[in-house]
Amino acid sequence: MKLFMCGLMLSFLVQAQPKTEIFVIQIFDRSMTVLSPQKRTEIFSVLVENRSLSDQIGKFIVKGKLIKFVSVKSGITESVEIENKTKANVVFMPVSPAFQDTELIFGKKAYEIPSKK
């Protein structure tokens, strides 16, 4: 019985870790949260969820080169497809309102980016 309960509790802990096949960037008024996929691919999707009270304009760059530009209204989610054949990580750079740049890192668990100071 104890073994069954331990196994049940462990299965809940494993399921509690967020897993995704795409990047999910959640923008809040004072922070951003990023969920990343485990496996690196050259072509991947990014969901940008704007949960803040203002519209968000941002761009995706690699080594200073612009890849995509995105504009997301407050309360809306936009999907962006990214192609990155380099080994460098893609960076999401919020332009308006200004926020911390966010490096999209494959295989990293959910991580939070504080507001720019």
N, C-alpha and C positions, 0 to 999 in steps of 0.2 A: 504494500500500500504506500509506504514512504517513497519507494522507488518510482511508483506511478506519479505521485505528487511532484517529486523533483523533476521528472521528465516533462510534466505539464507546465511547470513554472519556467523551465528552460525554453520550451517552445514559445511561450509568450514573450520572453526576452528577445529571442531571435526575430520574431515577427515585429517587435517594436522598433527595430532599426529601419529607417526609411530607405527603400531601395528604388532605383529608377533606372531607366535605360536612356534617359535624356537629362540634360541639365535643366534645373528649375531655379530661376532667380525670383525670389519674393522680395519686393521692395515695400518697405514700411516707411513711416515718416522719419524715424530716427535710426533705422538699421536695415540691413539686407540679409537674407538667408539664402544659402546656395545648397542645393541637393545635387550630387554629381553621380554619374554612372561609374561602374567599376571598371569597365573595359574601354580602352582608348580606341577611337575610330577616327578616320580622316574626315568623314562626313557625319555630322551629328546635329541634333535639334536642340534648341534652347527655348524654353517657355519663360517669358518675362511676365510675371504677375505683378501688376501695380496695385498694391493695397494701401497706397498713401492717399492723401487728400488732394494732391496736385498731379498734373500731367507730367510724364517723364520722357525725356529725350536722352538717348544714349547711343553709343557706338561700340562695335566690337573691333578690336585691333589685334594684330600679331606683329611683334617687332616694329611697332610704330606705323605699320601699314593698315589702312582702313579696310575692313572686310565687309561689314554690314552696318547700316544705320537703322535705328528703330525709334519709333514714337509710340508711346503707350498712354492712353488716357486713363485717368483715375478710375479704379474699379474694373479695369479691363485686363485681359491676358492676351498677349501676342506670341505667336510662334515664329521662330527664326531658324533657318537652316544654315549651318556653317560648314564650310569646307576648309580644312587646315591640313595641308600636306607636310608642313614643317614639324619639327619636334618641339618647337616652342609652344607654350600655352597661350590660349586666347585670353584676352583681357576685356572685360565689360567695363566701359568708361561712361558713367552717367555724366551728361553734359548740363542738363537743366532739369531740376535743380542739381547743383553740384553735389557730389557724393564721393566716397572713396572708390578708387579703381578696384575691381574685383577680378582676380585671376581665376579662371575656370580650370580646376585641377581634377583630372580623372582619378578615380579610386579613393578620393577623400570622402569621409563621412560628411554629414550635414555640418556646415560651418556658417558663422555669422560675421558680418562686416559691420562695425560701428559707424556712426555718421562721421563725416569729415569735420575736423576741429580747426 
